[in-house]
Amino acid sequence: MNGYKKYFLVVLSAIFSISVCAKSVVIVDEIKNNDGSAWMVEKNDKGYYVKYTNARGKEYGNSTIVSSDLEESNLLLDTASIGIVSLVMNYPRDAYIFNFSSGNIPHLISACKRITLPSADQQQVVALLILCSKDNVTRNMILSSADANKLFSSENLILNGSVKTLIGNDRAFLFDENKKNKKNNPYLIKGDVVEIIGYENSMLKVKYNSKTKSDVAWINFIDVL
């Protein structure tokens, strides 16, 4: 009899644990494709889990690509185009956008970081600086192996399109092509207009107007924040 009671209690405990775990999982967003494949973002007590199930029922997942501190309302799945799904994470200043294919294997197509900057155009409130992972970094990467830290490491990013913005620091010192201070330590001041035309290891290549001509130099990334 005692053995039966112990067995009953073990089974009851297991059922209760499964029930609690099931209740703790929240579906944040999902997309179902016409071929039967589906994307889903789940949240549990440990964080977020991005899951893709292909048309054959095979599942791929990633539990690290989404930061656990992100609010559910700032995370979404979007159909970018036929066969491509975007995972978008919005923060106060930045947005992280991952594009995946929805085929047999969910290949990572691109990973970009969109940064909001003050606009140099009076008709626009903000300017968007977009940095994307280099092709040799995203190549052969799939949902299960996507590593946000690697993808968005400063040495693995390139600029996607130029953008005009304003210097944010009181002084932004100018560097040459070798990333060394220019002669006489010239600098731009807060409010000066620059066009960002390049990016490399947390430094920005900018075009600006001097007193007599247009010039090009490198500045620190923080100088436009």
Phi, psi and omega in degrees: 000316180298322178295320178297318180296318180297317179297318179298318180293322179296315179296317180298319179296319180295318179297319180295319180296318179295320180296317179295317180296318181296321181289335184279348179272124180244130175277112182281317180198156178204153176225128177250126181269161182296333182277002180099349176286160183208146174249145180208141172246120179250155175228132175230192184291349180262344181141208183260151177225118179264125186232138174233130176242119183282179186296339179271356179094002179282137186252139174235143182213163179211125182252006184241345188291332179254127179292138184292342182275358182283134177291144182303324182291345181259013181235130181208157171255140182219143176277102183291317177195182182299121178082004180231131179240138178255133171256117187243130177239117183257127174243169183309318181248329186248159171223138178248128186232120177249128176252125180239151173278154180249033181275210180296322177237130182281083180286144174281121180270315179202157176220118185230151177243123182253120186247130180273126180234160174295140183273145175273352179264121183297339180275353178240139180283318182227162173243147182248118175263125183243122177244131183237153177294143179294152182301322182289348177271318181279341183302132179067010178269137178240177183307313185297330184256000182297124183241106184299321180299319179288316183299322185254017173295141189305325182283350182256010183250149173227157179283137177246091180088146179277161180206142178263134180211189183242148174293133183259333179275159178299321177224132176239101183289145185261138181239154180274188183298336178270009180065030176251150180305134176292160181302136180072011176051056178292158180207160173260161181243166182305130180097347177294143181273133175226151173250119180280120184238000180196160179216140176199117175048057176067018173238148183246135173269124186233152173252134183215163178260122173270191183297327187242343185201174174271137184225167181231139178203175176252144176226165176287146182302321184295346182289346178252001181269000000 
